[in-house]
Amino acid sequence: MMSTGVQWIGTLGPGKTERWYTWGWNPALHVVWYMMPTTPKSGAPELGWEVAVERANATQCTYWITVKNLTNVQVTFEGRYAILS
């Protein structure tokens, strides 16, 4: 059974890029990360992101998520995850 949630809420200024991290995840899980803007702006994509992973130890991993605001206005967004079954 799949589970989903919001790990954090972030805000990026126009054209800005920042990196977030979240730690303590079980490396046996298949986790998908995605960003959902909560600031409406129609006509074009608002966010781009990349995910990197660190195996912190035998039982935990850390995800490093870099998010870029593709617009010329401030964007607030949710950093969401889905744990696939």
N, C-alpha and C positions, 0 to 999 in steps of 0.2 A: 504494500500500500504506500502510495506517495504522500509525503507531507511537505507543506510549504510554510513560509513565514517571512517576516521582515526582520533583518538583522540590525539595520540602522537607517536613519534618515539623514540625508546630507544636502548641502546647498553648495552650488558652484557659481562663481561669477562668470560673466560673459567670456567665452573662449578659454576658461581655466581648466587645468587638469590637476587632480589630487589622487593620492593613494590611501586606501583604507585597508585595515587588516582585521581578521577575525581568527582566533586561535582556539585550540582545544578540540578540534573536530576529529572524529574517529576516521582514520584513513581507510577503513573497510567500507565506508559509505560512499555512494556515488552522489556527489553534490553538484548541482548546477546553479550558477550565480547569474542574476539578471537585474537590470536597473529599470525602474518604472518612474518616469517623471510624474510629479503631482502638480507641476506648473503647466497649464495648458499653453500651447503655442502651435497652431496648426500650420501645415504646409511643408514641413521638412523634419527630419530626425532631430532630436534634441540632445541625445547622449550617445556616446560610444564607450566601450569598456573592454578591458583585458583582464584575465585572471591568471595569476601565477600561484604555485603551491610550494610550500616548504614542509618537508617531513621533519618535524621538530624532535620527535623521539619515536620509539617503537609503537606507541599507542596514540599519538596525537599529530595532527598536521595544522598548519596555519595557511589560510588563503590570503593573498595580497591582491586586492582589486583596484585597478587604476581606472578612474572614470574621467571622461572629457566632456565638457559642455560644448556642443557643436553650434550653439546659438550666440547671438549678440545681446542676450538678456540673462539675468540671473535665473537659474533653474534649481528647484528643490525636487528631490527624488527619494524613493525608497530603494535601499539595497536589499533585494529579495533573494531567497534561496528556495530550491526544490530538492528534497532528498528522494531520489528515485528508488523504487523497490526492486 
